Amino acid sequence: MKRVRTLLWLVLGAVVLSSCTLIPTSAKPVAIPASQGLSGLLGRTIPGTNKGRVRFITQPVYLVDATGHLSPFSRIVTAPASLTSVLDQAIVGPTKIEKSAGYASDLPSNLLVLQATVKGKVAYIDISESLAKLPRSKEVLAVGQLVFTAYYAGATNGIEISVGATAQLSLLPDHRFVSIATAKDCEILLQP
């Protein structure tokens, strides 16, 4: 009986509190003067920093079109663009509009870029799982997506893919396996 009484008081308290509000309502939007608490949110710098700014740039990422070729699409990333952030955008894949137009990504959606650096214009990309698990045609396109996306992020001499810091061979369109895949190796994958 004591439990039922306690439960009834809790329900009654919840009903009373849910009918209250701390914010008065208004039928129309009310303009807030800039002098009252915008805290610099409309300013050109980040509030609370010493004139800190965030700048954005567009960077190409490559997706697979309906004919099985690679096509570039622009994505917005913070400047200066890091290879990891650009590759992450490629993994996210096409937007809803791009999907409806027949574009896709052959990179697994659960793929993670563990580390990506460019040294000597070669990208060293450490990913969470092997692309060799994909069907051969998808593996070739996935490697191509990484090659061209990395190319425009500064890796003009190719990419080396590793899984858990173990270097992997990349499958090329001509069915060769190489340790460093270049844009020239994958040119055939581009839209004619």
C-alpha positions in Angstrom: 0.0 0.0 0.0 2.9 2.3 0.8 4.4 1.7 -2.7 1.1 2.6 -4.4 0.8 5.8 -2.4 4.3 6.8 -3.2 3.7 6.0 -6.9 0.5 8.1 -6.9 2.4 11.1 -5.4 5.1 10.8 -8.0 2.6 10.7 -10.8 0.7 13.6 -9.3 3.9 15.6 -9.0 4.9 14.8 -12.6 1.5 16.0 -13.9 1.7 19.3 -11.9 5.3 20.0 -13.0 4.6 19.1 -16.7 1.8 21.7 -16.7 4.2 24.5 -15.6 6.7 26.3 -17.8 9.5 28.7 -16.9 9.5 30.4 -20.3 6.6 32.7 -21.1 5.1 32.1 -24.5 4.4 34.7 -27.2 2.1 34.5 -30.2 4.8 36.1 -32.5 8.6 36.0 -32.6 10.3 38.6 -30.5 13.5 40.4 -31.7 16.3 40.3 -29.3 18.5 43.5 -29.3 22.1 42.9 -30.1 23.0 44.4 -26.7 21.2 41.6 -24.9 23.2 38.4 -24.9 24.2 37.5 -28.5 27.7 37.0 -27.1 29.3 37.7 -30.4 27.7 34.8 -32.2 27.2 37.0 -35.3 30.8 38.2 -35.3 33.6 37.1 -37.6 35.6 35.4 -34.9 34.9 32.5 -32.5 33.5 33.8 -29.2 35.9 33.3 -26.2 39.0 33.1 -28.4 41.7 35.5 -29.3 40.3 36.4 -32.7 40.1 32.7 -33.6 38.5 31.8 -37.0 37.4 28.7 -38.8 37.8 28.8 -42.5 36.3 26.3 -45.0 37.4 25.2 -48.5 35.9 22.9 -51.1 37.8 19.8 -51.9 37.0 17.1 -54.5 36.1 13.6 -53.5 35.4 10.9 -56.0 32.2 8.8 -56.2 31.1 6.0 -58.5 28.5 7.0 -61.2 25.8 4.8 -62.6 28.1 3.6 -65.4 30.8 2.4 -63.0 33.2 5.3 -63.5 34.6 7.8 -61.0 33.3 11.4 -60.9 34.5 14.3 -58.7 32.2 16.0 -56.3 32.9 19.0 -54.1 32.8 18.7 -50.3 33.3 21.4 -47.7 36.1 20.8 -45.2 38.0 23.0 -42.8 41.1 24.8 -44.1 43.8 23.8 -44.4 42.3 20.5 -45.5 43.8 17.4 -43.9 44.0 14.2 -45.8 42.0 12.4 -43.1 39.1 14.9 -43.2 38.9 14.7 -47.0 39.0 10.9 -47.0 36.3 10.9 -44.3 34.1 12.8 -46.7 34.7 10.2 -49.4 33.7 7.5 -47.0 30.5 9.3 -46.1 29.6 8.9 -49.7 26.9 10.6 -51.8 24.2 12.9 -50.6 20.6 11.9 -51.0 20.3 13.9 -54.1 23.5 12.3 -55.6 22.2 8.8 -54.6 18.9 9.5 -56.4 21.0 10.5 -59.5 22.7 7.1 -59.4 25.9 7.9 -57.6 27.3 5.6 -55.0 30.5 4.8 -53.1 32.3 1.5 -53.1 34.1 2.4 -49.9 32.5 0.5 -47.0 30.3 2.9 -44.9 31.8 1.5 -41.7 35.4 2.1 -42.9 37.5 4.3 -40.6 40.6 6.2 -41.5 42.9 5.5 -38.6 45.7 7.7 -39.8 46.5 9.5 -43.1 49.6 11.4 -43.8 51.4 12.7 -46.9 55.2 12.2 -47.1 57.1 12.9 -50.3 53.8 13.4 -52.1 52.8 9.8 -51.3 49.7 9.3 -49.0 50.1 6.6 -46.3 46.5 5.7 -45.4 45.9 3.3 -42.5 42.3 2.0 -42.5 40.3 -0.1 -40.2 39.6 -3.0 -42.5 40.9 -4.5 -45.7 39.4 -3.6 -49.0 40.2 -7.1 -50.2 37.0 -8.2 -48.5 35.0 -6.4 -51.2 34.2 -8.1 -54.6 37.0 -7.4 -57.1 35.2 -4.8 -59.1 34.2 -2.8 -56.0 37.7 -3.2 -54.6 39.2 -1.6 -57.8 36.7 1.3 -57.6 37.3 1.8 -53.9 41.1 2.0 -54.4 40.4 4.5 -57.3 38.2 6.6 -55.0 41.0 6.8 -52.4 43.7 7.5 -55.1 41.9 10.4 -56.8 40.6 11.9 -53.5 44.1 11.8 -52.0 45.6 13.1 -55.3 43.7 16.4 -54.9 44.6 16.6 -51.2 48.3 16.6 -52.1 49.3 13.0 -52.7 50.3 13.4 -56.3 52.7 10.4 -56.3 50.1 7.8 -55.2 48.8 6.1 -52.0 49.9 3.2 -49.9 47.1 1.5 -48.0 47.7 -0.3 -44.7 45.3 -2.1 -42.3 46.4 -1.8 -38.7 49.8 -0.5 -39.8 50.4 -3.6 -42.0 50.9 -2.6 -45.7 48.4 -4.0 -48.1 48.7 -4.5 -51.9 46.1 -2.5 -53.9 44.2 -4.0 -56.8 44.4 -2.0 -60.0 42.0 -2.0 -63.0 44.5 -4.1 -65.0 44.4 -6.8 -62.3 47.9 -6.1 -61.0 48.6 -5.7 -57.3 50.9 -2.8 -56.3 52.1 -1.4 -53.0 51.7 2.2 -54.2 48.7 3.0 -56.4 49.0 6.1 -58.5 46.5 8.3 -60.4 48.0 7.1 -63.7 47.4 3.5 -62.7 43.7 4.3 -62.2 43.0 6.7 -65.1 40.8 4.2 -66.8 38.3 4.5 -64.0 37.5 8.2 -64.7 34.5 9.2 -66.6 35.2 9.1 -70.4 
